[in-house]
Amino acid sequence: MDPGSASQIISVESSRASVGEAGTSYDGIRTPPRQQVVLPTFELPRRYPHSPDSGFKKEDEMVRFEGITAIGTDLDGVWLNYRDYAESASQLMLARYGIHYQLDELRRLRENSDDLFETTIRLVLEKLGRVGDLDTDNKLRDELVAIEKEKFGHFRDILLVCDIARDWLNSELPVPFFAATNRMPDAAFEGIYHIGIERLADAYVSQDPLRGIRRKPEADMFVEAMNRLNLSGKVIYLEDTPSHHAELKKNVLNATDGRIEIVPIGILPPGFGYSKQFEDLHFKGGAVAVFPTVTHFFKDLAKGLKKFWLHELIKEDMQLHRRSLGRQMGGRWEV
């Protein structure tokens, strides 16, 4: 959009709300009897400016959201900083098979290839000449997860959210808030604990230990979450991996005969600052909007819902933690 042009509104159309039935206790999500709540229509910026002299303001292009019945989220890369964790684990895994990368080379590789875990598995399969061998693929996934957990797990628990936003999510966000993660159950619970959002402790789904780590996106986790919460309609999902957006939306629509529609929002992965490359990957992958961090998303959601006082509180909290957020993002950023 040219600087100074009129605000462009991209509409995410509404869906009909339904009434939830009495819930049951499950492993992960407990569902009390509830009537489905729908957020009022609101607008969010489609993207953030990359530099002060770009002439672009985030208000130049807004996205309208209607009929949102829940907000879902991934964990790693959205709430937990896994940059050093993922790259160090991949470096060690690749070295075991005679493939050597420096960390800065891996970061460039990740920025160009989107998903470092999948890229690592692919490179090793190619090295072994086992591309398409499902048994080898699964064994390599288990090996990489073990390396991550045993060698670099301490890197993963740096929070990417400010306290004011966390308090709002715990106490006042009116729609259900849940997590769907590629972690195994014990690691998922550990991640929820570190995030400090109590309501997620009863609202998450994770991988099936018997099936092992699968490639995301898997529609079954989202369908399970929505069924347990007795919800339908449009659901915002926050994800840092760009390639998952469109495929996840299609898979969930097909699995529920159109009852549930994912509205994908991209979160820039930690450590890359305002990466135009990653932002473009998110939009190419089907995201309707992209935010620098999850705190930016909830700050602007508060403004979109006309909770201006909350918007200012989150903004002030971000300013207080400016250095910490700057280190997590790995580059210049704006509140």
C-alpha positions in Angstrom: 0.0 0.0 0.0 1.3 3.5 -0.8 2.1 5.7 2.2 -0.8 8.0 3.1 -3.4 6.0 1.3 -6.8 5.3 2.9 -7.1 2.5 5.5 -7.7 -0.8 3.8 -10.1 -3.2 5.6 -9.7 -7.0 5.0 -12.8 -8.7 6.4 -12.8 -12.1 8.1 -16.5 -12.8 7.9 -18.6 -14.1 10.8 -20.0 -17.5 11.4 -23.1 -18.5 13.3 -22.5 -19.1 17.0 -23.9 -22.3 18.7 -24.7 -23.2 22.2 -22.3 -25.6 24.1 -23.6 -28.6 26.0 -22.6 -29.7 29.4 -18.9 -30.8 29.5 -17.0 -33.7 30.8 -13.5 -34.1 32.3 -10.7 -35.1 30.0 -7.0 -35.4 30.1 -5.9 -31.9 29.3 -9.2 -30.0 28.7 -12.1 -29.8 31.2 -15.3 -28.3 29.8 -17.9 -26.8 32.2 -21.5 -26.3 30.9 -21.3 -23.0 29.0 -23.1 -21.0 26.3 -20.8 -20.1 23.5 -19.5 -16.6 23.6 -18.6 -14.6 20.4 -16.2 -11.7 20.5 -17.6 -8.4 19.2 -16.3 -7.4 15.8 -12.8 -5.9 16.0 -9.9 -4.8 13.8 -6.2 -5.6 14.1 -3.2 -4.3 12.0 -2.3 -6.7 9.2 1.5 -6.1 9.8 3.9 -3.8 11.6 6.3 -1.3 10.0 9.9 -2.5 9.5 11.6 0.8 9.9 10.7 4.4 10.9 11.5 5.8 7.4 9.5 3.2 5.5 6.5 5.5 5.3 4.2 2.7 6.4 2.0 2.8 9.5 0.3 -0.3 10.9 -3.0 1.6 10.8 -2.7 1.8 7.0 -4.0 -1.7 6.6 -6.4 -3.3 9.0 -8.1 -6.7 9.2 -11.7 -7.0 10.5 -12.5 -10.0 12.6 -16.1 -11.2 13.0 -17.6 -14.1 14.9 -14.5 -15.2 16.8 -15.5 -17.9 19.3 -12.1 -18.9 20.7 -8.3 -18.2 20.5 -5.9 -21.1 20.2 -2.1 -21.0 20.3 1.1 -23.0 19.7 3.7 -22.9 22.5 7.3 -23.0 21.2 8.2 -19.9 19.3 5.0 -18.1 20.4 5.2 -18.2 24.2 8.6 -19.9 24.7 11.8 -18.8 23.1 13.2 -21.8 21.3 15.7 -20.1 18.9 19.0 -21.2 20.5 17.3 -24.4 21.7 16.2 -25.5 18.2 19.3 -24.4 16.4 21.8 -25.9 18.9 19.9 -29.2 18.8 19.8 -29.3 15.0 23.5 -28.5 14.8 24.3 -31.4 17.1 21.9 -33.8 15.3 23.3 -32.9 11.9 26.9 -33.3 13.1 26.2 -36.8 14.3 25.6 -37.7 10.6 28.5 -35.7 9.2 26.6 -32.6 8.2 28.2 -29.5 9.7 26.7 -26.0 10.0 27.6 -23.0 12.1 24.8 -21.5 14.1 24.6 -18.4 12.0 24.3 -20.7 8.9 21.5 -22.6 10.5 19.7 -19.3 11.2 19.9 -18.3 7.6 18.8 -21.8 6.6 15.8 -21.6 8.9 14.8 -18.2 7.6 14.8 -19.6 4.1 13.2 -23.0 4.8 10.6 -22.2 7.4 10.8 -25.2 9.8 14.2 -26.2 11.1 13.0 -29.4 12.7 11.6 -30.7 9.4 14.7 -29.4 7.5 17.0 -31.2 9.9 15.2 -34.5 9.4 15.2 -34.0 5.6 18.9 -33.3 5.5 19.8 -36.4 7.5 17.4 -38.6 5.4 19.1 -37.3 2.2 22.5 -38.0 3.7 21.5 -41.6 4.6 19.8 -42.2 1.3 16.5 -43.0 3.1 14.1 -40.3 1.9 10.6 -41.8 2.1 11.6 -44.5 4.6 9.0 -43.9 7.3 10.7 -46.1 10.0 14.0 -44.1 9.6 12.0 -40.9 9.6 10.3 -41.7 12.9 13.5 -42.9 14.5 15.3 -39.6 13.5 12.4 -37.6 15.0 12.7 -39.4 18.3 16.5 -38.9 18.2 16.2 -35.2 17.6 13.5 -34.8 20.3 15.8 -36.6 22.8 18.7 -34.3 21.9 16.5 -31.2 22.4 15.3 -32.4 25.8 18.5 -33.8 27.2 21.0 -31.2 25.9 19.2 -28.0 25.4 15.9 -28.0 27.3 17.0 -25.1 29.5 17.0 -22.8 26.5 13.3 -23.2 25.9 11.8 -21.5 28.9 12.4 -17.8 28.3 9.0 -16.2 28.3 7.8 -14.1 25.4 4.8 -12.4 27.2 4.4 -9.4 29.5 2.7 -9.7 32.9 -0.2 -7.4 32.2 -1.2 -9.4 29.1 -0.8 -12.7 31.0 -3.1 -11.4 33.8 -5.8 -10.4 31.3 -5.7 -13.8 29.7 -6.0 -15.5 33.1 -8.9 -13.4 34.4 -10.9 -11.5 31.7 -10.5 -12.8 28.2 -14.2 -13.6 27.5 -13.7 -16.5 25.0 -12.0 -19.9 25.5 -8.3 -19.9 25.2 -6.5 -23.1 24.5 -3.1 -24.5 23.3 -2.4 -27.1 20.7 1.2 -28.2 20.7 3.5 -30.6 19.0 5.1 -31.4 22.4 4.6 -34.7 24.2 2.2 -34.5 27.2 4.8 -34.1 29.9 6.7 -31.4 28.0 3.4 -29.7 27.1 2.5 -29.5 30.8 5.9 -28.2 31.7 5.6 -25.5 29.0 2.1 -24.5 30.3 3.6 -24.2 33.8 6.4 -21.9 32.7 4.0 -19.7 30.7 2.0 -19.0 33.9 -1.5 -18.8 32.3 -3.5 -21.0 34.7 -6.5 -21.4 32.4 -4.3 -23.2 29.9 -3.6 -26.0 32.4 -7.1 -27.3 31.7 -7.2 -26.3 28.1 -4.4 -27.9 26.0 -4.0 -30.8 23.7 -0.6 -32.4 22.8 0.9 -35.2 20.8 -0.1 -38.8 21.4 2.9 -40.6 23.0 2.1 -43.8 21.1 2.2 -42.1 17.7 5.4 -40.0 18.4 6.2 -36.6 17.1 4.2 -35.9 13.9 4.6 -33.2 11.3 2.3 -30.3 12.0 -0.3 -29.3 11.2 -2.6 -32.1 12.5 -6.3 -31.3 12.5 -7.1 -33.9 15.1 -5.6 -31.9 17.9 -7.8 -28.9 17.0 -10.9 -30.9 16.5 -10.4 -32.6 19.9 -9.9 -29.2 21.6 -13.0 -27.7 20.0 -15.1 -30.8 20.7 -14.1 -30.8 24.4 -14.9 -27.1 24.7 -18.2 -27.6 22.9 -17.4 -24.9 20.3 -17.8 -24.2 16.7 -17.3 -21.3 14.3 -14.2 -19.2 13.7 -11.1 -19.7 15.9 -7.9 -17.5 15.9 -4.8 -19.6 16.0 -1.4 -18.1 16.8 1.5 -19.9 15.1 5.2 -19.1 14.4 5.7 -21.6 11.6 4.6 -20.0 8.3 3.9 -23.1 6.2 1.2 -24.5 8.6 -1.5 -21.9 8.1 -3.3 -22.8 5.0 -2.9 -26.5 5.4 -4.2 -26.4 9.0 -7.2 -24.4 8.0 -8.0 -26.8 5.1 -7.5 -29.9 7.3 -9.8 -28.6 10.1 -12.5 -27.5 7.7 -12.5 -30.9 6.1 -12.4 -32.8 9.4 -15.4 -30.9 10.8 -17.5 -30.5 7.6 -17.0 -26.7 7.9 -18.1 -26.5 11.5 -14.7 -25.1 12.6 -12.7 -22.6 10.7 -9.2 -21.6 11.7 -8.3 -17.9 11.3 -4.4 -18.0 11.2 -2.3 -15.3 12.7 1.5 -15.4 12.3 3.9 -14.6 15.1 7.5 -13.8 14.1 9.9 -16.4 15.6 12.2 -15.1 18.3 15.6 -14.0 17.4 15.0 -12.5 14.0 13.7 -9.0 14.8 11.5 -7.6 12.1 12.3 -10.2 9.5 10.6 -9.2 6.2 11.5 -12.6 5.0 9.6 -14.4 7.7 6.7 -12.0 7.4 6.4 -12.7 3.7 6.5 -16.5 4.4 3.6 -16.1 6.9 1.5 -14.2 4.3 2.4 -16.7 1.6 1.5 -19.5 3.9 -2.0 -18.1 4.5 -1.8 -15.9 7.6 -4.3 -13.0 7.7 -2.0 -10.9 9.9 1.5 -11.1 11.4 2.7 -9.8 14.7 6.3 -9.4 16.1 5.4 -11.1 19.4 2.4 -12.6 21.1 2.4 -9.6 23.5 2.0 -7.3 20.4 -1.1 -9.4 19.4 -2.8 -9.1 22.8 -2.0 -5.5 23.1 -3.7 -4.7 19.8 -6.5 -7.1 20.6 -7.2 -5.1 23.7 -7.4 -1.9 21.6 -9.5 -3.7 19.0 -12.0 -4.6 21.7 -12.0 -1.0 22.8 -10.3 -1.8 26.1 -8.1 1.3 25.6 -6.9 1.4 29.3 -5.7 -2.2 29.0 -4.0 -1.5 25.7 -2.0 1.4 27.4 -1.1 -0.8 30.4 0.3 -3.6 28.2 2.2 -1.0 26.1 3.7 0.5 29.3 4.6 -3.0 30.5 6.3 -3.7 27.2 8.3 -0.5 27.5 9.4 -1.5 31.0 10.7 -4.8 29.6 12.1 -3.3 26.4 15.6 -4.6 26.8 14.4 -8.1 27.6 12.0 -8.2 24.6 14.7 -6.8 22.4 17.0 -9.6 23.4 14.3 -12.2 22.7 13.5 -10.7 19.3 17.2 -10.4 18.4 16.7 -7.0 16.7 15.1 -3.6 16.6 11.4 -3.6 17.4 8.6 -1.2 18.1 5.8 -1.3 20.8 
